[in-house]
Amino acid sequence: MSARDWIGKDFYRELGVSSDATADEIKKAYRKLAKENHPDANAGNTAAENKFKAVSEAYGVLSDSAKRKEYDEARSLFGSGGAGGFGGFPGGAGGAGGFDMGDIFSQGGAQQGGFGGLGDILGGIFGRGGRGGPAGAAANRPQRGADVETDVRIDFTEAVKGATLPLRLSSPATCSTCGGNGAKPGTSPRTCPTCNGSGLVSRSQGAFAFSEPCRDCRGRGQLIDDPCPECGGEGISTRTRTLTVRIPPGVDDDQRIRLAAQGEPGRGGAQAGDLYVRVHVAPHPLFGRKDLNLTLTVPVDFTELALGTTVTVPTLDGKVSLKVPAGTASGRVLRVRGKGIQKRDGSQGDLMVTLQAAVPAKLDDKARSALEAYAESIKGHDPRPEITELLEGR
């Protein structure tokens, strides 16, 4: 994605958020729009596919704090983007001769997938190469691909033990027809004769000498006479691919897993961006989780707590028996060592079993009589002496 694309579009409007939206608001808006317009859910719908590409591009910039800062700085300097042009010049034209301000931003940063900061912008205007050297080199600087994010949902057991899942994606990728050079198979791009492959041309206006992107090749240094029919000369097309994602044991809900160089392809031979897979874990009907420990609440009768017993409880891979000592209080937690989450680094949690007294909602006559007899037998016993003492002192 070039910096010209950044400034020529209103990414905030694309996602339907304000320019001061928080990262969470941007993420929420992206997920909603991506789900509504995903190609898998809108087969044959060109408008939905274009919208999906647009919101993915917008999120790729606004979700990255460094890219968003550069984008906001450029918007502030040259205007708010979109069809209205830059800095109040209709269509992006500035000054005599129809100088296109938008072309300045084709000097993309190698690492950020956009321009290399405002120094590069101003350097391009006044014939300097900014921070990176000659202006021609800046114009043709390779651009790292944007990062991409997607979501995957797994069940509780997969999160605890780990899993290997196929992930089907519809996303921008290097065009398989032309191999990414943008030319029709059997042909090749040729060096632009106007700029001799530098991507920039110089001109004078009064006392100033300007270096600006070549109009013929749009700053790329090459011309494509016969564009690739699949990608239209861009070298990138949308395709569906299947990746294998390895979910590590003990993954947390909402955790992101990074797949290096599996994001949007880079331009000019630069590295592809990364793919981030956000994991959503479905809750388990019985088990819970706290760090590496699994939790389980087991209902028991009052008599089992008072007299003691042995209870059998489930684990994720079997069952264990627990001894409940006589006189155990409701709410006591028993630990089963080694039955929690085991990570690849060897760290392992336990199963924490909470005993909870189960109180019957209804009693038959026999049970009621027995409990009344028990209550009579302990009539002199106070189960809450500290509270009684406090109340009597008032």
PyMOL commands that set and color helices and strands:
alter all, ss='L'
color gray80, all
select helices_A, chain A and resi 3-8+11-15+23-37+39-41+46-62+65-78+82-84+90-92+101-106+118-125+135-139+156-161+302-307+365-377+385-392
alter helices_A, ss='H'
color red, helices_A
select strands_A, chain A and resi 148-154+163-174+190-191+200-205+208-213+222-223+236-247+256-259+275-281+288-290+293-300+309-315+318-324+333-336+351-357
alter strands_A, ss='S'
color yellow, strands_A
deselect
rebuild
show_as cartoon
